[in-house]
Amino acid sequence: MAGMECDMSELNTQLAKLKKYRTLLMRLVQRDLKVKYRRSVLGYLWSLLNPLLMMVVLSIVFSTLFRYDIPNYPIYLITGQIIFTFFSESTTMAMGAITGNASLMKKVYVPKYIFPVSRVLSSFVTLLFSLAAVVIVMIFTRVPITPALLLFPLPLLYVLLFSMGMGMILSVCAVYFRDTNHLYGVCTTAWMYLTPIFYPVSVIPDQFRPLVQLNPLYLFIDCFRQLVLYGQLPTLLNTLQSLAWSLGMLGFGLWVFKRKQANFILFI
């Protein structure tokens, strides 16, 4: 009980700090978005066009050449695509958050975890814009609108919290081991192909399917698809597993970050 009270006290302390520095957090998010679309003619419109164009290309490749028999394949593809793209982009950006803001941290005191969190939040804004692409595909493919669709923010919240935790861990790794930047690109590529984004779960051999349930991104994507594509509520098991992964990774990321942040100044 004492340990739980201590954890809750620490969480309240971090939330109070986040509230105190919310203006800085918003400014960092705005800066990241401006840098991302700087000198771009279409700007934020790419958040809509990119998932649509990728969906068209992948739909042609996997539904025509590989002939995966998935009903309403475009919406099946784009729902998985935008979730994984957000995770990959946000964690990759968060990885360089500490090293990229070294000069600021040396001048003034701010809670250091704000930097990776701001990178994840800026990517989340892009994800929200990308939802317009999902709506467009739903309209053109005539996906039924059901009451279950109202719960679509839940899987987005799961992947947001999971990405924050992962982003903080990666930002720590990048400070002490700079090759993390190169290794992580290989990891995300492998992770993408191991996640049923553009292929059905049915192609996975029966003996390996239980391993899919250990992939948190598949759980988040499946939850999103159940709500958007199939108009069904996710199973209780999926909900509990998704919640456990998201909160567990966020808590673990905060713990790792807190233990290592004191020595950042020696390595940046």
C-alpha positions as CSV (number, residue, x, y, z in Angstrom):
1,M,0.0,0.0,0.0
2,A,2.8,2.3,0.8
3,G,4.4,1.7,-2.6
4,M,1.1,2.4,-4.3
5,E,0.7,5.6,-2.4
6,C,4.2,6.7,-3.4
7,D,3.5,5.9,-7.1
8,M,0.3,7.9,-7.0
9,S,2.1,10.8,-5.3
10,E,4.8,10.8,-8.0
11,L,2.2,10.7,-10.7
12,N,0.3,13.6,-9.2
13,T,3.7,15.5,-9.0
14,Q,4.4,14.9,-12.7
15,L,0.9,15.9,-13.7
16,A,1.2,19.1,-11.7
17,K,4.5,19.8,-13.5
18,L,2.9,19.1,-16.9
19,K,0.1,21.5,-16.0
20,K,2.6,24.2,-15.0
21,Y,4.5,23.9,-18.2
22,R,1.5,23.3,-20.5
23,T,2.2,26.6,-22.4
24,L,5.8,25.4,-23.2
25,L,4.4,22.0,-24.2
26,M,2.0,23.7,-26.6
27,R,4.7,25.8,-28.1
28,L,6.9,22.8,-28.6
29,V,4.1,21.0,-30.4
30,Q,3.5,24.0,-32.6
31,R,7.2,24.3,-33.4
32,D,7.4,20.6,-34.4
33,L,4.4,21.0,-36.7
34,K,5.9,24.1,-38.4
35,V,9.2,22.4,-38.9
36,K,7.6,19.3,-40.4
37,Y,5.6,21.3,-43.0
38,R,8.1,24.2,-43.5
39,R,8.4,25.2,-47.2
40,S,5.7,22.7,-48.2
41,V,3.2,24.0,-50.7
42,L,0.3,21.8,-49.5
43,G,1.3,21.9,-45.8
44,Y,-1.1,20.2,-43.5
45,L,-3.0,18.8,-46.5
46,W,-0.3,16.1,-46.7
47,S,-1.7,14.6,-43.5
48,L,-4.8,13.8,-45.6
49,L,-3.1,13.0,-48.9
50,N,-0.3,10.8,-47.6
51,P,-2.5,8.0,-46.1
52,L,-4.9,8.2,-49.1
53,L,-2.1,7.8,-51.7
54,M,-0.4,5.1,-49.7
55,M,-3.7,3.3,-49.4
56,V,-4.2,3.4,-53.2
57,V,-0.7,2.0,-53.9
58,L,-0.9,-0.8,-51.2
59,S,-4.4,-1.7,-52.2
60,I,-3.3,-2.3,-55.8
61,V,-0.3,-4.3,-54.7
62,F,-1.9,-6.5,-52.0
63,S,-5.5,-6.9,-53.2
64,T,-4.6,-7.3,-56.9
65,L,-1.2,-9.0,-57.0
66,F,-1.3,-10.9,-53.8
67,R,-5.1,-11.3,-54.0
68,Y,-5.9,-11.1,-50.3
69,D,-9.6,-11.8,-50.0
70,I,-10.5,-9.1,-47.4
71,P,-13.9,-7.5,-47.6
72,N,-13.7,-3.7,-48.0
73,Y,-9.9,-3.9,-48.3
74,P,-9.2,-0.1,-48.6
75,I,-10.7,0.7,-45.2
76,Y,-9.1,-2.4,-43.7
77,L,-5.8,-1.2,-44.9
78,I,-6.0,2.5,-44.0
79,T,-7.3,1.8,-40.5
80,G,-4.1,-0.2,-39.8
81,Q,-1.9,2.1,-41.8
82,I,-2.6,5.3,-39.9
83,I,-2.2,3.7,-36.5
84,F,1.1,2.2,-37.3
85,T,2.4,5.3,-39.1
86,F,1.6,7.4,-36.1
87,F,3.4,5.0,-33.8
88,S,6.5,4.8,-36.0
89,E,6.7,8.5,-36.7
90,S,6.0,9.7,-33.1
91,T,8.5,7.3,-31.5
92,T,11.2,8.1,-34.1
93,M,10.7,11.8,-33.5
94,A,10.7,11.3,-29.7
95,M,14.0,9.4,-29.9
96,G,15.9,12.6,-30.8
97,A,13.9,14.8,-28.4
98,I,16.6,15.1,-25.7
99,T,19.7,15.4,-28.0
100,G,17.8,17.8,-30.2
101,N,17.0,20.2,-27.4
102,A,20.3,20.0,-25.5
103,S,21.0,23.7,-25.9
104,L,17.6,24.6,-24.3
105,M,18.1,22.2,-21.4
106,K,21.4,23.7,-20.6
107,K,20.0,27.2,-20.3
108,V,16.8,26.8,-18.3
109,Y,15.1,24.2,-16.2
110,V,12.1,22.4,-17.5
111,P,10.9,18.8,-16.9
112,K,12.9,16.9,-19.5
113,Y,10.1,14.4,-20.3
114,I,8.2,17.3,-21.9
115,F,10.5,17.1,-25.0
116,P,9.7,13.5,-26.0
117,V,6.0,14.0,-25.0
118,S,5.8,17.1,-27.2
119,R,7.1,15.1,-30.2
120,V,4.5,12.4,-29.7
121,L,1.7,14.9,-29.3
122,S,2.7,16.7,-32.5
123,S,2.5,13.4,-34.4
124,F,-0.9,12.8,-32.8
125,V,-2.1,16.1,-34.3
126,T,-1.1,14.7,-37.7
127,L,-3.0,11.5,-36.9
128,L,-6.1,13.5,-36.1
129,F,-5.9,15.2,-39.5
130,S,-5.4,11.8,-41.1
131,L,-8.8,10.7,-39.7
132,A,-10.3,12.8,-42.5
133,A,-8.8,10.3,-45.0
134,V,-10.5,7.5,-43.1
135,V,-13.9,9.3,-43.3
136,I,-13.4,9.8,-47.1
137,V,-12.7,6.2,-47.7
138,M,-15.7,5.1,-45.5
139,I,-17.9,7.3,-47.6
140,F,-16.6,6.0,-51.0
141,T,-16.7,2.4,-49.9
142,R,-20.1,2.8,-48.2
143,V,-19.1,1.5,-44.8
144,P,-22.2,1.5,-42.5
145,I,-22.1,4.2,-39.7
146,T,-22.9,2.4,-36.4
147,P,-23.1,3.6,-32.8
148,A,-19.9,1.7,-32.1
149,L,-18.1,4.4,-34.1
150,L,-18.5,6.8,-31.3
151,L,-15.9,4.9,-29.3
152,F,-13.2,5.3,-32.0
153,P,-11.1,7.6,-29.7
154,L,-10.4,4.7,-27.3
155,P,-7.8,2.9,-29.5
156,L,-6.3,6.2,-30.4
157,L,-5.8,6.9,-26.7
158,Y,-4.3,3.5,-26.3
159,V,-1.7,4.0,-29.0
160,L,-1.0,7.6,-27.8
161,L,-0.1,6.4,-24.2
162,F,1.9,3.5,-25.5
163,S,3.8,5.7,-27.9
164,M,4.6,8.2,-25.1
165,G,6.1,5.5,-23.0
166,M,8.1,4.0,-25.9
167,G,9.2,7.5,-26.9
168,M,10.6,8.3,-23.5
169,I,12.5,5.0,-23.4
170,L,13.9,5.6,-26.9
171,S,14.9,9.2,-26.0
172,V,16.9,7.8,-23.1
173,C,18.6,5.1,-25.3
174,A,19.5,7.7,-27.9
175,V,21.4,9.8,-25.3
176,Y,23.6,7.0,-24.1
177,F,23.7,4.9,-27.3
178,R,23.5,7.0,-30.5
179,D,23.3,4.0,-32.8
180,T,19.7,3.6,-31.5
181,N,18.7,6.0,-34.3
182,H,19.9,3.5,-36.9
183,L,18.8,0.3,-35.2
184,Y,15.2,1.5,-34.6
185,G,14.5,2.0,-38.3
186,V,15.2,-1.7,-38.8
187,C,13.0,-2.6,-35.8
188,T,10.0,-0.6,-37.0
189,T,10.3,-2.2,-40.5
190,A,10.3,-5.7,-39.0
191,W,7.5,-4.7,-36.6
192,M,5.4,-3.4,-39.5
193,Y,5.6,-6.7,-41.4
194,L,4.9,-8.7,-38.3
195,T,1.7,-6.7,-37.7
196,P,-1.4,-7.6,-39.8
197,I,-1.8,-4.2,-41.5
198,F,-2.1,-5.1,-45.1
199,Y,-2.6,-8.9,-44.8
200,P,-5.3,-10.8,-42.9
201,V,-4.6,-12.7,-39.7
202,S,-5.8,-15.9,-41.4
203,V,-2.6,-16.2,-43.4
204,I,-0.6,-16.7,-40.2
205,P,-0.1,-20.4,-39.3
206,D,-2.3,-21.5,-36.4
207,Q,0.6,-22.3,-34.1
208,F,1.9,-18.7,-34.4
209,R,-1.4,-16.8,-34.0
210,P,-1.2,-16.7,-30.2
211,L,2.0,-14.7,-30.7
212,V,0.0,-12.0,-32.6
213,Q,-1.9,-11.3,-29.3
214,L,1.4,-10.3,-27.8
215,N,1.8,-7.5,-30.4
216,P,0.3,-4.4,-28.8
217,L,0.0,-2.6,-32.1
218,Y,-2.1,-5.4,-33.5
219,L,-4.4,-5.1,-30.5
220,F,-4.8,-1.3,-31.0
221,I,-5.4,-1.7,-34.8
222,D,-7.9,-4.6,-34.3
223,C,-9.8,-2.5,-31.7
224,F,-9.9,0.4,-34.2
225,R,-11.1,-1.8,-37.0
226,Q,-13.8,-3.4,-34.9
227,L,-15.3,0.0,-34.2
228,V,-14.8,1.6,-37.6
229,L,-15.0,-1.2,-40.2
230,Y,-17.2,-3.9,-38.5
231,G,-19.4,-1.7,-36.3
232,Q,-18.7,-3.9,-33.3
233,L,-17.4,-3.3,-29.8
234,P,-14.0,-4.8,-29.1
235,T,-13.9,-7.9,-26.9
236,L,-13.3,-7.5,-23.2
237,L,-10.0,-9.4,-23.6
238,N,-8.8,-6.9,-26.3
239,T,-9.9,-4.0,-24.2
240,L,-8.0,-5.3,-21.1
241,Q,-4.9,-6.2,-23.0
242,S,-4.8,-2.8,-24.8
243,L,-5.3,-0.9,-21.6
244,A,-2.6,-3.0,-19.9
245,W,-0.1,-2.4,-22.7
246,S,-0.7,1.3,-22.9
247,L,-0.6,2.1,-19.2
248,G,2.2,-0.4,-18.6
249,M,4.4,1.1,-21.3
250,L,3.7,4.6,-20.1
251,G,4.5,3.8,-16.5
252,F,7.7,1.9,-17.6
253,G,8.8,4.8,-19.8
254,L,8.3,7.3,-17.0
255,W,10.3,5.0,-14.6
256,V,13.2,4.6,-17.0
257,F,13.2,8.3,-17.9
258,K,13.2,9.4,-14.2
259,R,16.1,7.1,-13.3
260,K,18.3,8.2,-16.2
261,Q,17.5,11.9,-16.7
262,A,19.9,13.2,-14.0
263,N,22.9,12.2,-16.2
264,F,21.7,13.6,-19.5
265,I,23.7,16.7,-19.2
266,L,26.9,14.6,-19.2
267,F,26.2,13.0,-22.6
268,I,24.4,15.7,-24.7
